[in-house]
Amino acid sequence: MKKFLLLGLFCVAFLLGYSFNRLTNPVNKGPRVTGLGGIFFKAKDPKALEAWYSKNLGIRVGDYGANFEWHQGMDSTKKGFTVWAPFKETTKYFQPSEKQFMINYRVEGLTQLLAQMKAAGILPTDSVEKTSYGDFVHLMDPEGNKIELWEPNDVGYAKMGSNTTK
C-alpha cells in the first residue's frame, strides 16, 4: 500500500512540476506574433460608420477608433490593447496594397523577427517607427496585403488616455 501511495505522490508531484514549468516557460519563445494589435479598414464615411457601431453595438469610439482593452494571459495586472478603426476610403496609409483592410499584429522581438524575415528575403516597406507606445513597421504578405507589426509598450499606450471598451 505504501508503494502505491508513494508512486501516486510521485506522479502528482511530477504533474504539478510539469504544469508549473509550462505556465512559467511557454513553448512559444522568441520573436513571433503574440496577438492582434488592430484591424483597420477603408470606409466611405468613417465617422458615420463609427456612429453606427457605437449606437448599435455599443463600441466606444475615440479619436483613433475603438480601443479594446484586455489583460495578458494569467497576469490580470498587465493590460493589452487591440484597436479597431475605419479609415477614409481614399487613405494612402495602406499603400502599396490596394486592399480594403490592414491588420496590425502584436509581436515580441521585433528586431530579431525582422532579421529572420530579411534572411528569408522579406523586406519591410518602411523603417521601424519608434513611439512612446511601441515600435511599428510594415510589410507586404504574398497576397498583397499590407500588414503592420507592433511591438507594444502597453504601459505607454495606457498613458495616452484613449477611451477603451472597459
C-alpha positions as a Markdown table, in Angstrom:
| # | Residue | x | y | z |
|---|---|---|---|---|
| 1 | Met | 0.0 | 0.0 | 0.0 |
| 2 | Lys | 2.9 | 2.4 | 0.9 |
| 3 | Lys | 4.4 | 1.8 | -2.5 |
| 4 | Phe | 1.2 | 2.8 | -4.3 |
| 5 | Leu | 0.9 | 5.9 | -2.2 |
| 6 | Leu | 4.5 | 6.9 | -2.8 |
| 7 | Leu | 4.1 | 6.2 | -6.5 |
| 8 | Gly | 0.9 | 8.3 | -6.6 |
| 9 | Leu | 2.6 | 11.2 | -4.7 |
| 10 | Phe | 5.5 | 11.0 | -7.1 |
| 11 | Cys | 3.1 | 11.2 | -10.1 |
| 12 | Val | 1.2 | 14.1 | -8.6 |
| 13 | Ala | 4.5 | 15.9 | -7.9 |
| 14 | Phe | 5.7 | 15.3 | -11.4 |
| 15 | Leu | 2.5 | 16.6 | -13.0 |
| 16 | Leu | 2.4 | 19.7 | -10.8 |
| 17 | Gly | 6.1 | 20.4 | -11.7 |
| 18 | Tyr | 5.4 | 19.9 | -15.4 |
| 19 | Ser | 2.3 | 22.1 | -15.3 |
| 20 | Phe | 4.2 | 24.9 | -13.4 |
| 21 | Asn | 7.0 | 24.7 | -15.9 |
| 22 | Arg | 4.6 | 25.0 | -18.8 |
| 23 | Leu | 2.9 | 28.0 | -17.2 |
| 24 | Thr | 6.1 | 29.9 | -16.4 |
| 25 | Asn | 8.1 | 28.9 | -19.5 |
| 26 | Pro | 5.7 | 28.9 | -22.5 |
| 27 | Val | 6.8 | 26.8 | -25.5 |
| 28 | Asn | 6.5 | 29.8 | -27.9 |
| 29 | Lys | 9.5 | 31.8 | -27.1 |
| 30 | Gly | 11.5 | 34.2 | -29.3 |
| 31 | Pro | 10.4 | 36.6 | -32.0 |
| 32 | Arg | 6.9 | 36.0 | -33.1 |
| 33 | Val | 3.3 | 37.3 | -33.4 |
| 34 | Thr | 1.6 | 37.3 | -30.0 |
| 35 | Gly | -1.9 | 38.5 | -31.0 |
| 36 | Leu | -3.9 | 41.1 | -32.9 |
| 37 | Gly | -3.0 | 44.7 | -32.3 |
| 38 | Gly | -5.6 | 46.2 | -34.6 |
| 39 | Ile | -7.9 | 45.9 | -37.5 |
| 40 | Phe | -8.0 | 48.8 | -39.9 |
| 41 | Phe | -10.3 | 49.1 | -42.9 |
| 42 | Lys | -11.5 | 51.6 | -45.5 |
| 43 | Ala | -14.9 | 53.1 | -45.3 |
| 44 | Lys | -16.9 | 55.7 | -47.4 |
| 45 | Asp | -17.8 | 57.6 | -44.3 |
| 46 | Pro | -15.7 | 56.6 | -41.3 |
| 47 | Lys | -17.4 | 58.9 | -38.8 |
| 48 | Ala | -20.9 | 57.7 | -39.8 |
| 49 | Leu | -19.8 | 54.1 | -39.6 |
| 50 | Glu | -18.2 | 54.7 | -36.2 |
| 51 | Ala | -21.5 | 56.3 | -35.1 |
| 52 | Trp | -23.5 | 53.2 | -36.3 |
| 53 | Tyr | -21.2 | 50.8 | -34.5 |
| 54 | Ser | -21.4 | 53.0 | -31.3 |
| 55 | Lys | -25.2 | 53.2 | -31.4 |
| 56 | Asn | -26.0 | 49.7 | -32.4 |
| 57 | Leu | -23.1 | 47.6 | -30.9 |
| 58 | Gly | -22.0 | 49.9 | -28.0 |
| 59 | Ile | -18.5 | 50.3 | -29.3 |
| 60 | Arg | -16.9 | 53.3 | -27.5 |
| 61 | Val | -15.1 | 55.2 | -30.3 |
| 62 | Gly | -12.4 | 57.9 | -29.7 |
| 63 | Asp | -10.2 | 60.0 | -32.0 |
| 64 | Tyr | -8.4 | 56.9 | -33.4 |
| 65 | Gly | -11.2 | 54.4 | -33.5 |
| 66 | Ala | -12.1 | 51.9 | -30.6 |
| 67 | Asn | -9.6 | 50.5 | -28.1 |
| 68 | Phe | -10.4 | 47.1 | -26.9 |
| 69 | Glu | -8.7 | 46.6 | -23.5 |
| 70 | Trp | -7.9 | 43.2 | -22.2 |
| 71 | His | -5.5 | 41.5 | -19.8 |
| 72 | Gln | -2.5 | 39.5 | -20.9 |
| 73 | Gly | -2.6 | 35.8 | -20.1 |
| 74 | Met | -2.8 | 34.9 | -16.4 |
| 75 | Asp | -1.5 | 38.2 | -15.2 |
| 76 | Ser | -4.5 | 40.4 | -14.6 |
| 77 | Thr | -2.3 | 43.4 | -13.9 |
| 78 | Lys | -0.9 | 43.6 | -17.5 |
| 79 | Lys | -3.2 | 45.4 | -19.8 |
| 80 | Gly | -3.2 | 44.8 | -23.6 |
| 81 | Phe | -5.0 | 46.7 | -26.4 |
| 82 | Thr | -6.5 | 45.9 | -29.8 |
| 83 | Val | -7.5 | 48.9 | -32.0 |
| 84 | Trp | -10.5 | 48.9 | -34.4 |
| 85 | Ala | -10.5 | 51.8 | -36.8 |
| 86 | Pro | -12.2 | 52.7 | -40.1 |
| 87 | Phe | -10.1 | 54.9 | -42.4 |
| 88 | Lys | -11.3 | 57.1 | -45.2 |
| 89 | Glu | -11.6 | 55.1 | -48.4 |
| 90 | Thr | -9.0 | 57.4 | -50.1 |
| 91 | Thr | -6.3 | 56.8 | -47.4 |
| 92 | Lys | -2.8 | 56.3 | -48.6 |
| 93 | Tyr | -1.8 | 54.6 | -45.4 |
| 94 | Phe | -2.5 | 51.1 | -46.7 |
| 95 | Gln | -0.3 | 51.6 | -49.8 |
| 96 | Pro | 1.3 | 49.9 | -51.7 |
| 97 | Ser | -1.6 | 47.5 | -51.0 |
| 98 | Glu | -4.8 | 48.1 | -52.9 |
| 99 | Lys | -6.8 | 46.1 | -50.3 |
| 100 | Gln | -9.6 | 47.5 | -48.2 |
| 101 | Phe | -8.1 | 46.4 | -44.9 |
| 102 | Met | -4.8 | 46.2 | -42.9 |
| 103 | Ile | -4.2 | 44.0 | -39.9 |
| 104 | Asn | -1.8 | 45.1 | -37.1 |
| 105 | Tyr | -0.1 | 42.2 | -35.3 |
| 106 | Arg | 1.3 | 42.5 | -31.8 |
| 107 | Val | 4.8 | 41.0 | -31.8 |
| 108 | Glu | 7.7 | 40.4 | -29.4 |
| 109 | Gly | 11.3 | 40.6 | -30.5 |
| 110 | Leu | 10.6 | 42.9 | -33.5 |
| 111 | Thr | 14.3 | 43.4 | -34.3 |
| 112 | Gln | 15.0 | 39.7 | -34.3 |
| 113 | Leu | 11.8 | 39.0 | -36.3 |
| 114 | Leu | 12.8 | 41.5 | -39.0 |
| 115 | Ala | 16.3 | 39.9 | -39.2 |
| 116 | Gln | 14.7 | 36.5 | -39.7 |
| 117 | Met | 12.4 | 37.9 | -42.4 |
| 118 | Lys | 15.2 | 39.7 | -44.1 |
| 119 | Ala | 17.2 | 36.4 | -44.2 |
| 120 | Ala | 14.1 | 34.8 | -45.9 |
| 121 | Gly | 14.0 | 37.7 | -48.5 |
| 122 | Ile | 11.1 | 39.5 | -46.9 |
| 123 | Leu | 11.8 | 43.2 | -46.6 |
| 124 | Pro | 9.7 | 45.9 | -44.8 |
| 125 | Thr | 8.0 | 48.7 | -46.8 |
| 126 | Asp | 9.4 | 51.3 | -44.4 |
| 127 | Ser | 11.7 | 51.7 | -41.5 |
| 128 | Val | 10.8 | 51.0 | -37.9 |
| 129 | Glu | 9.0 | 53.9 | -36.3 |
| 130 | Lys | 9.6 | 54.2 | -32.5 |
| 131 | Thr | 6.9 | 55.8 | -30.3 |
| 132 | Ser | 6.2 | 56.0 | -26.6 |
| 133 | Tyr | 3.6 | 53.2 | -27.0 |
| 134 | Gly | 5.7 | 50.8 | -29.1 |
| 135 | Asp | 7.6 | 50.2 | -32.3 |
| 136 | Phe | 6.0 | 49.8 | -35.7 |
| 137 | Val | 7.0 | 48.6 | -39.2 |
| 138 | His | 5.0 | 47.5 | -42.3 |
| 139 | Leu | 5.4 | 44.5 | -44.6 |
| 140 | Met | 3.5 | 43.0 | -47.6 |
| 141 | Asp | 2.3 | 39.4 | -47.5 |
| 142 | Pro | 2.4 | 37.2 | -50.6 |
| 143 | Glu | -1.2 | 38.1 | -51.5 |
| 144 | Gly | -0.5 | 41.9 | -51.5 |
| 145 | Asn | -2.0 | 42.6 | -48.0 |
| 146 | Lys | -0.1 | 45.3 | -46.1 |
| 147 | Ile | 0.4 | 44.2 | -42.5 |
| 148 | Glu | 1.7 | 46.2 | -39.6 |
| 149 | Leu | 3.9 | 44.7 | -36.9 |
| 150 | Trp | 3.7 | 46.4 | -33.5 |
| 151 | Glu | 6.0 | 45.6 | -30.6 |
| 152 | Pro | 3.8 | 47.3 | -28.0 |
| 153 | Asn | 4.6 | 49.3 | -24.9 |
| 154 | Asp | 1.2 | 48.8 | -23.3 |
| 155 | Val | 2.1 | 50.9 | -20.3 |
| 156 | Gly | 2.9 | 53.8 | -22.6 |
| 157 | Tyr | -0.3 | 53.1 | -24.6 |
| 158 | Ala | -2.4 | 53.2 | -21.5 |
| 159 | Lys | -0.9 | 56.6 | -20.5 |
| 160 | Met | -2.3 | 58.1 | -23.8 |
| 161 | Gly | -5.7 | 58.1 | -22.1 |
| 162 | Ser | -7.7 | 56.8 | -25.0 |
| 163 | Asn | -11.3 | 55.6 | -24.4 |
| 164 | Thr | -11.4 | 51.9 | -24.1 |
| 165 | Thr | -14.2 | 49.3 | -24.2 |
| 166 | Lys | -13.9 | 48.8 | -20.4 |
